[in-house]
Amino acid sequence: MIDDDPSPGTGSVTPHWIDTNSAGWSVASGWVSGAARVTTDPPTSIAAATEGGGDGFVALVDPDLDVRCAWWMPGPNVEDVRASIDEEGRIAVVGGFHEITLEPGTPRETTLVGPGDGFVAWFASP
């Protein structure tokens, strides 16, 4: 589950894209403005790295529709995030940004900076 901050008027979640492979695993992607968090099963609450400005997200969903893990792509202005999952469980992500940090896992962090650029990233299956 992806929730915006419970305080009224602080932000919103924009789910944008979902893709599923033949094994029933899915990825959901989109972006948030304001404070937000992803809650996984088993229970882990993953807060967005920033609190505003348009952060992208990708969430891996198992065949029982439980969110197993998630990645944040801190902005500002990370938008139009779309993810796809292949048959081996690898996840491809594309989107647009004004400034972004891709964090598929430490220490593989990459920062891309530019005015209104696009990005492509691969995440190995967890």
C-alpha positions, -999 to +999 in steps of 0.1 A: +000+000+000+012+035-008-002+062+013+002+100+012+007+117+045-025+114+067-024+152+073-050+168+050-037+188+021+000+177+024+003+156-008-010+131-032-002+097-047-004+093-085-003+057-095+006+056-132+015+021-145+013-016-136+028-046-154+025-083-146+046-113-157+032-149-163+042-160-127+018-134-113+044-109-100+035-072-107+052-039-105+033-007-098+048+027-105+040+064-103+049+094-083+040+113-051+040+149-040+042+157-003+051+132+024+044+095+015+053+060+025+051+024+012+040-003+035+052-038+026+042-073+037+059-085+059+053-051+075+079-026+068+071+011+063+094+028+038+091+066+039+099+087+008+134+100+009+121+136+004+089+152+014+077+170-017+086+180-051+076+148-069+092+116-059+089+085-082+082+050-068+082+014-079+066-013-059+070-051-064+037-070-058+035-108-053+008-130-068-012-127-035-012-089-041+011-081-011+037-054-017+071-072-011+095-043-016+097-008-030+121+017-044+119+055-042+134+078-068+137+111-049+131+143-069+123+171-073+100+167-102+104+130-109+073+122-131+057+098-155+074+069-139+066+036-157+079+002-147+078-032-165+087-067-152+101-095-173+098-132-169+129-135-148+116-108-124+139-080-136+123-046-135+129-018-161+119+017-152+116+048-174+105+084-165+113+120-166+131+142-140+146+176-133+169+160-107+169+124-095+187+099-074+182+062-084+186+040-053+182+003-062+204-005-032+235+008-016+262+012-028+247+013-064+234+048-062+235+070-093+226+107-094+215+122-127+211+160-129+197+180-158+168+203-168+139+180-178+158+148-187+146+112-191+160+081-174+161+044-179+170+020-150+171-017-144+165-034-110+175-070-105+148-092-090+151-091-052 
